Amino acid sequence: MSERVTVFFDYLCPFAWRGAEVAEMVAEPLGLHFEWHHFSLVQSNYGRDNGWQLWNEKIHDADESGGKGLLPFLASCAARRQGREKHDRFRLELLRARHQHNRSLTRRAILQVAEGAGLHMPTFLSDLANPECRTLLAQEHHQAVALDVFGTPTFHFSSGHIAYLRIRELPLDSEEAVRLFSDYRRLLECYPYLETVKRPRCRCN
């Protein structure tokens, strides 16, 4: 039986894309089942103290950020209703479209990704307009806030260990990805008092 790992992610975040690629490489060899929950960096950074709520915003179709990330979140909720396999395909392909291929997150681009992922489009469009998707986004974001999530991707293991993982580039192959993820988890479990390890951005000779 696979172990469940919850991942909080944001389609706007390049580190979330890299984390998703790592998860894709390690899920089977490590026997992990990843569940993907939405966490808005825009809401966390700008709406926390002034009452602004992303899930109540209107979306302009030409907005390349998808309404500060709202449109891809809603599309993700709609895709999830068609089952895990289709949602996983949509989620990963939309992250790749944005961060690997530098595509915008407009409605047109998202619909193209949805069609390419094999979603049933009439159902997807209906669910995309369903206000329940906005409610679900708000619920998942608040669940993350309750866990003190601040960045994406954040992995929450069944043991209770939870931490943000930020990588600058992808591992060379699946074997390296397994070593990376295993060492990351081992660090959390062996040193529960360890809070932050961060390299300086400027490396001076």
DAFEN-V238116 format. One record per backbone hydrogen bond with DSSP energy under -0.5 kcal/mol. NH is the residue of the N-H (numbers start at 0). CO is the residue of the C=O. Records with the same first field share a line. If there is no record, write none. Layout:
NH: CO / CO
This chain:
2: 30
4: 32
5: 155
6: 34
7: 153
8: 6 / 36
12: 9
13: 11
16: 12
17: 13
18: 14
19: 15
20: 16
21: 17
22: 18
23: 19
24: 20
25: 21
26: 22
29: 25
30: 26 / 27
31: 26
32: 2
33: 31
34: 4
36: 6 / 34
38: 8
40: 38
43: 39
44: 40
45: 41
46: 41 / 42
47: 42
50: 46
55: 52
56: 53
60: 58
62: 59
65: 62
68: 64
69: 66
70: 65
72: 68
73: 69
74: 70
75: 71
76: 72
77: 73
78: 74
79: 75
80: 76 / 77
81: 78
82: 79
86: 82
87: 83
88: 84
89: 85
90: 86
91: 87
92: 88
93: 89
94: 90
95: 91
96: 92
97: 93
98: 94
99: 95
100: 95
102: 96
104: 63
106: 60
109: 105
110: 106
111: 107
112: 108
113: 109
114: 110
115: 111
116: 112
117: 114
118: 113
120: 118
123: 119
124: 120
125: 121
126: 122
127: 123
128: 124
129: 126
132: 129
133: 130
134: 130
135: 131
136: 132
137: 133
138: 134
139: 135
140: 136
141: 137
142: 138
143: 139
144: 140
145: 141
146: 142 / 143
147: 144
148: 143
152: 7
153: 7
154: 162
155: 5
156: 154 / 160
157: 3
159: 156
162: 154
164: 152
166: 164
176: 172
177: 173
178: 174
179: 175
180: 176
181: 177
182: 178
183: 179
184: 180
185: 181
186: 182
187: 183
188: 184
189: 185
190: 186
193: 190
202: 200
203: 201
